[in-house]
Amino acid sequence: MQNIIAFFRNHHTFSIIAVTLSILLLVFLIGRSILNRQKLHIDEPVAVYIPSESTFDQLIDTLEAHQCITDEALFRSMARARKLTNHVKGGRYLLQPGMSIFQVVNKLYYGNQDAVKLTINKHRTKEHLCQFLDKKLEMSYDSILSILNDSVHCAQYGFTTNTIIAVFIQNTYDIYWNISPEKLLERMKKEYERFWTSVRVGQCKDLNLSPVEVITLASIVEEETNVNDEKPLIASVYLNRLRQEMLLQADPTLKYAIGDFTIRRLLNRHTTINSPYNTYMYKGLPPGPICIPSIASIDAVLENHPSDYLYFCAKEDMSGRHNFARNATEHSANAARFHQALNQRGIYK
């Protein structure tokens, strides 16, 4: 040990080591400075999608397809030094103008991906929703639909295959593009629980309905009108009918049962379709939501305007608003005017 200490105390040897380290540090700093000056040749942000399980060569191909690499040899060299070649992480990466190649390699190596703004709107069926998710996220239509149709999996979140769509609340969410179907449902369940505050749950109890039942009723209200200020009154009509154990006779549930949402005029023959969603045939709410309702529709049910109306019918002026009635006689008169307006416009189906 004494010999080693004596060796390093030798002034000449220490000077050589110090100079060598200084030169290496200088080379490193100069090299990094040069690499940092190697910028992306892009004029606006570019979103690059790297599929899961991609190889390094596939990563290169994707970057080149977006014209993000001008010197492939340099990029490969830097990637090898950073060990990115063996650590490709799938995801959506937003590359900004002015980023250096060094920054890009680091971003990809650490998997610092950028979330997708996923806006959930009114989707009428699980199939429609899965088609949307297939286009917006890496997950496939089949992979998410199979989970939504799996009774065991749905039960883990407290839903059935008929009600699972209720876990999706209309809103915009920051979601990683390569999220798995299972993780997406976990995220949506957290958002669902966040939405159902103690205040909203208390309103459900006042109506003697569960949150899922409120969403189911809200989905009918959603399909009845786009006029938000009428929604609480429409909700009150359906709540009155539920309390009196009347058939809901909601036209949107017939369209859902038929599977044709383009029908503009429902006929008597449509009311005979044997489906649990046919509220002309079966009392109470349908087995689950007939769409993903807006928050406005959900709150319209929770904060409905108390009334003694039992009927409503679209106005004959085709404004999208409705005439409300307390009894069948009043309703028949309103319906007659509406049907006459349909005839005058040549709308027979």
C-alpha positions in Angstrom: 0.0 0.0 0.0 2.8 2.4 0.9 4.4 1.7 -2.5 1.1 2.6 -4.3 0.8 5.9 -2.3 4.4 6.8 -3.1 3.7 6.1 -6.8 0.8 8.5 -7.0 2.7 11.2 -5.0 5.2 11.3 -7.8 4.7 14.7 -9.2 5.6 13.8 -12.8 3.2 10.8 -12.9 0.3 12.8 -11.3 0.8 15.6 -13.9 0.5 13.1 -16.8 -2.7 11.6 -15.3 -4.2 15.1 -14.7 -3.4 16.2 -18.2 -4.8 13.0 -19.7 -8.1 13.4 -17.8 -8.4 17.0 -18.8 -7.9 16.1 -22.5 -10.5 13.4 -22.2 -13.0 15.7 -20.5 -12.3 18.4 -23.2 -12.9 15.9 -26.0 -16.1 14.7 -24.3 -17.4 18.3 -23.9 -16.5 19.2 -27.5 -18.1 16.0 -28.8 -21.3 16.6 -26.9 -21.3 20.2 -28.1 -21.0 19.0 -31.7 -23.7 16.4 -31.2 -26.0 18.9 -29.6 -25.7 21.1 -32.7 -26.9 18.3 -34.9 -30.6 19.4 -35.0 -33.7 17.9 -36.4 -34.6 19.3 -39.8 -38.3 19.9 -39.2 -40.2 23.1 -39.2 -43.1 22.0 -37.0 -43.8 19.4 -34.3 -43.9 15.8 -35.7 -45.8 13.0 -33.8 -43.9 9.8 -34.4 -45.7 6.5 -33.5 -43.5 3.6 -32.6 -45.5 0.3 -32.4 -44.8 -1.9 -29.5 -42.2 -4.6 -30.1 -40.6 -2.6 -32.8 -37.0 -3.4 -33.7 -34.3 -0.7 -33.9 -34.3 -0.9 -37.7 -38.1 -0.4 -37.7 -37.6 2.6 -35.5 -35.1 4.0 -38.0 -37.6 3.4 -40.9 -40.3 5.2 -39.0 -38.1 8.2 -38.2 -36.9 8.4 -41.8 -40.5 8.2 -43.1 -41.1 11.4 -41.1 -37.9 12.9 -42.4 -36.5 13.2 -38.9 -33.1 11.7 -39.8 -30.7 13.4 -42.2 -27.6 11.5 -41.1 -28.5 7.9 -40.5 -24.9 6.9 -39.7 -24.6 9.5 -37.0 -28.0 8.6 -35.5 -27.1 4.9 -35.5 -23.7 5.7 -33.8 -25.3 7.8 -31.1 -28.1 5.2 -30.6 -25.5 2.4 -30.1 -23.5 4.5 -27.6 -26.8 5.1 -25.7 -27.8 1.4 -26.0 -31.0 2.5 -27.7 -30.5 -0.3 -30.2 -31.5 -2.8 -27.6 -34.1 -0.7 -25.7 -36.7 0.5 -28.2 -39.8 1.5 -26.4 -43.1 1.8 -28.2 -45.2 4.9 -27.9 -46.1 8.3 -29.4 -43.2 10.7 -29.4 -43.7 14.4 -30.2 -40.5 15.7 -31.8 -40.0 19.5 -31.7 -38.2 21.8 -34.1 -34.8 22.6 -32.7 -34.3 19.3 -30.9 -30.9 17.9 -31.2 -30.3 14.3 -32.3 -28.8 13.7 -28.8 -32.1 14.9 -27.2 -34.1 12.6 -29.6 -32.0 9.6 -28.7 -32.4 10.3 -25.0 -36.2 10.8 -25.4 -36.6 7.5 -27.2 -34.2 5.6 -24.8 -36.1 6.7 -21.7 -39.5 6.2 -23.3 -40.6 9.7 -22.6 -43.6 9.5 -24.8 -46.3 12.2 -25.2 -49.9 11.4 -24.4 -52.8 11.4 -26.9 -55.7 13.8 -26.3 -58.5 11.2 -26.3 -61.9 12.8 -26.5 -64.8 10.4 -25.7 -68.0 11.5 -27.3 -71.4 9.9 -27.8 -70.8 6.4 -29.1 -74.0 4.3 -29.4 -72.6 0.8 -29.2 -69.5 -1.0 -27.9 -68.7 -1.7 -31.5 -68.8 2.0 -32.4 -66.6 2.8 -29.4 -64.1 0.1 -30.3 -63.8 1.3 -33.9 -63.0 4.8 -32.5 -60.4 3.5 -30.1 -58.8 1.3 -32.8 -58.2 4.5 -34.8 -56.9 6.6 -31.9 -54.8 4.1 -30.0 -52.5 1.2 -30.7 -55.0 -1.3 -29.4 -57.0 -3.2 -32.0 -60.7 -3.3 -32.4 -60.8 -7.0 -31.5 -58.6 -6.7 -28.5 -60.8 -4.1 -26.7 -64.1 -5.5 -27.9 -63.3 -9.0 -26.6 -62.7 -7.5 -23.1 -65.9 -5.4 -23.2 -67.8 -8.6 -24.2 -66.1 -10.7 -21.4 -68.6 -11.0 -18.5 -65.9 -12.1 -16.1 -63.6 -9.1 -17.0 -66.5 -6.6 -16.8 -67.5 -8.0 -13.4 -64.1 -7.1 -12.1 -65.0 -3.4 -12.6 -68.6 -3.8 -11.2 -70.4 -3.9 -14.6 -72.0 -6.4 -16.9 -71.4 -6.7 -20.7 -74.5 -4.6 -21.2 -73.5 -1.8 -18.7 -69.7 -1.7 -19.2 -70.0 1.2 -21.6 -71.2 3.3 -18.7 -67.6 3.4 -17.4 -66.7 5.7 -20.2 -67.6 9.3 -19.3 -67.7 11.9 -22.1 -64.6 14.0 -21.7 -61.1 14.6 -23.0 -58.3 12.5 -21.4 -54.5 12.4 -21.7 -53.9 8.7 -22.6 -50.7 7.0 -23.8 -51.1 5.8 -27.3 -49.8 2.2 -26.6 -51.9 1.7 -23.4 -53.3 -1.8 -23.2 -57.1 -2.5 -23.2 -56.9 -3.6 -19.5 -55.0 -0.4 -18.5 -57.5 1.7 -20.4 -60.4 0.2 -18.5 -58.5 0.7 -15.2 -58.0 4.4 -16.1 -61.7 4.8 -17.1 -62.8 3.2 -13.9 -60.8 5.8 -11.9 -62.3 8.6 -14.0 -65.7 7.1 -13.4 -65.2 7.0 -9.6 -63.9 10.6 -9.7 -67.0 11.7 -11.6 -69.4 10.1 -9.2 -68.8 12.4 -6.3 -70.7 12.0 -3.0 -73.0 14.8 -4.2 -73.9 12.9 -7.4 -74.3 9.6 -5.6 -76.6 11.3 -3.1 -78.7 12.6 -6.0 -78.9 9.0 -7.3 -80.2 7.8 -4.0 -82.9 10.6 -4.0 -84.1 9.2 -7.3 -83.9 5.6 -6.1 -81.6 4.8 -8.9 -78.0 3.6 -9.1 -75.3 5.5 -11.0 -75.5 3.0 -13.9 -79.3 3.4 -14.0 -78.9 7.2 -14.1 -76.4 6.8 -17.0 -78.9 4.5 -18.8 -81.7 7.0 -18.5 -79.3 9.8 -19.4 -78.4 7.9 -22.6 -82.1 7.9 -23.6 -82.4 11.7 -22.8 -79.2 12.2 -24.9 -80.8 10.5 -27.9 -84.0 12.4 -27.5 -82.7 15.9 -27.9 -79.6 18.1 -28.4 -81.3 21.0 -26.7 -79.7 21.0 -23.2 -82.2 23.3 -21.6 -85.0 20.7 -22.4 -83.2 17.7 -21.0 -84.2 18.1 -17.4 -87.8 18.3 -18.4 -87.5 15.2 -20.6 -85.8 13.4 -17.8 -88.7 14.3 -15.5 -91.2 12.7 -17.9 -89.3 9.4 -17.9 -88.8 9.5 -14.1 -92.6 10.1 -13.7 -93.3 7.1 -15.9 -90.8 4.9 -13.9 -92.5 5.9 -10.7 -95.9 5.0 -12.0 -94.6 1.8 -13.5 -95.6 2.8 -17.0 -93.8 1.6 -20.1 -91.2 4.2 -21.0 -92.0 3.9 -24.7 -88.8 5.7 -25.6 -88.3 5.8 -29.4 -84.4 5.8 -29.2 -84.5 2.4 -27.5 -86.4 1.0 -30.5 -83.7 2.3 -32.9 -81.1 0.7 -30.7 -83.0 -2.6 -30.6 -83.4 -2.5 -34.4 -79.8 -1.5 -34.9 -80.7 1.3 -37.4 -80.0 4.8 -36.1 -81.0 6.5 -39.4 -84.7 5.9 -39.0 -86.5 9.2 -38.9 -90.0 7.8 -38.5 -90.8 4.9 -36.3 -93.9 2.9 -37.2 -96.2 0.5 -35.2 -94.4 -2.5 -36.6 -91.2 -1.4 -35.0 -92.8 -1.6 -31.5 -93.2 -5.3 -31.9 -89.6 -6.2 -32.1 -88.8 -8.6 -29.3 -85.8 -7.1 -27.5 -85.1 -6.2 -23.9 -84.3 -2.8 -25.2 -87.8 -2.4 -26.6 -89.3 -0.1 -23.9 -92.7 -0.3 -25.7 -92.7 -4.0 -24.8 -90.8 -4.2 -21.5 -91.3 -2.1 -18.4 -88.4 -0.2 -16.7 -85.1 0.8 -18.0 -83.3 -1.2 -20.8 -80.5 -3.5 -19.7 -77.8 -0.8 -20.2 -77.0 2.5 -21.8 -78.0 3.0 -25.5 -75.1 5.4 -26.0 -72.4 7.2 -24.0 -74.3 10.3 -22.7 -72.9 13.7 -22.2 -72.3 15.0 -18.7 -75.1 17.5 -19.4 -77.6 14.6 -19.9 -76.4 12.9 -16.8 -76.8 16.0 -14.7 -80.2 16.6 -16.4 -81.4 13.4 -14.9 -79.9 14.1 -11.5 -81.2 17.7 -11.5 -84.4 17.1 -13.4 -87.2 19.7 -13.3 -90.1 18.1 -11.3 -93.3 18.1 -13.4 -96.5 16.2 -13.9 -95.8 15.5 -17.5 -96.1 11.9 -18.7 -95.6 12.5 -22.5 -93.7 14.6 -24.9 -93.5 14.7 -28.7 -91.2 16.6 -31.2 -92.6 19.9 -32.3 -94.1 20.1 -35.7 -91.8 23.0 -36.6 -88.9 20.5 -36.6 -86.9 22.8 -34.3 -85.7 19.9 -32.2 -87.8 21.1 -29.3 -90.8 19.2 -27.8 -94.4 19.6 -26.8 -95.2 18.2 -23.4 -98.5 16.7 -22.2 -100.0 15.5 -19.0 -102.4 13.0 -20.5 -102.9 10.8 -23.5 -105.5 13.1 -25.1 -103.1 16.1 -25.1 -100.3 13.9 -26.4 -102.4 12.5 -29.2 -103.1 16.0 -30.4 -99.4 16.9 -30.3 -98.4 13.7 -32.1 -101.0 14.2 -34.8 -99.5 17.6 -35.6 -96.0 16.1 -35.7 -97.1 13.3 -38.0 -98.8 15.7 -40.3 -95.6 17.7 -40.5 -93.7 14.5 -41.4 -96.2 13.7 -44.2 -95.9 17.2 -45.6 -92.1 16.8 -45.8 -92.4 13.3 -47.4 -90.8 11.6 -44.4 -92.3 8.1 -44.2 -89.4 6.1 -42.8 
